[in-house]
């Protein structure tokens, strides 16, 4: 992706301990993402806790959407249903109280 097309501004740093330490210390002052590069290749990103929370919510929503789609496809295939209690017994999973 062209850097000018990225929706979130970012700062690129090298992977020296000093640069990483400075990036973490300045996170409260920046509204952007810090990208860590090694040998010109992106290897990590440092984001604010608020951005992490948003990312986790978006990831959860995407996984839930995938799971619901898989459940709908399985239900459409038909076949015999297995009650949850039976499945838990077969897998040796105990129900919590």
C-alpha positions in Angstrom: 0.0 0.0 0.0 1.3 3.4 -0.9 2.1 5.3 2.3 0.0 8.3 1.2 -3.0 6.0 0.9 -2.9 4.7 4.5 -5.8 5.8 6.6 -3.8 6.1 9.8 -0.6 8.2 10.0 2.4 6.2 11.1 6.0 6.7 12.2 8.6 4.2 11.1 11.5 3.5 13.4 14.4 1.0 13.4 14.6 -1.8 15.9 17.3 -0.4 18.2 16.4 -0.5 21.9 16.8 3.3 22.2 14.3 3.9 19.3 11.8 1.4 20.7 12.1 3.0 24.2 11.6 6.5 22.7 8.5 5.3 20.7 6.9 3.8 23.7 7.6 6.8 25.9 6.1 9.1 23.2 2.9 7.1 22.6 0.8 9.4 24.8 1.9 12.3 22.5 1.2 10.7 19.2 -2.1 9.8 17.6 -0.6 7.6 15.0 0.9 4.1 14.8 4.6 3.4 15.3 5.9 0.8 12.8 9.0 -1.1 13.7 11.2 -2.2 10.7 14.1 -4.5 10.5 16.2 -4.6 7.4 13.5 -2.4 5.6 10.8 -5.0 6.4 7.8 -4.3 8.8 8.1 -6.6 11.8 5.8 -5.0 14.4 3.6 -2.1 15.3 3.0 -0.1 18.5 -0.5 1.2 18.9 -2.3 3.0 21.7 -4.4 1.0 24.2 -7.5 2.6 22.7 -6.6 1.4 19.2 -5.8 -2.0 20.6 -9.3 -2.2 22.2 -10.9 -1.2 18.9 -8.8 -3.7 17.0 -9.8 -6.5 19.4 -13.5 -5.6 19.0 -13.2 -5.6 15.2 -11.3 -8.9 15.3 -14.0 -10.4 17.6 -16.8 -9.2 15.3 -15.1 -10.7 12.3 -14.5 -14.1 14.0 -18.1 -14.1 15.2 -19.3 -13.4 11.7 -17.2 -16.3 10.4 -18.5 -18.6 13.2 -22.1 -17.7 12.5 -21.6 -18.4 8.8 -20.1 -21.8 9.5 -22.9 -22.6 11.8 -25.5 -21.7 9.2 -23.7 -23.8 6.5 -23.6 -26.8 8.9 -27.2 -26.4 9.8 -28.1 -26.2 6.0 -26.3 -29.5 5.4 -28.7 -31.3 7.7 -27.7 -34.4 9.4 -28.0 -35.6 13.0 -27.6 -33.0 15.7 -25.6 -33.8 18.9 -26.8 -32.3 22.1 -24.2 -30.1 23.9 -24.3 -32.3 27.0 -23.5 -35.4 24.9 -20.6 -33.7 23.1 -19.2 -32.4 26.4 -19.3 -36.0 27.8 -17.6 -37.4 24.7 -14.8 -34.8 24.9 -14.4 -35.1 28.7 -15.5 -31.6 29.4 -17.1 -30.9 32.7 -19.8 -28.2 33.0 -19.0 -25.5 35.5 -21.5 -24.8 38.2 
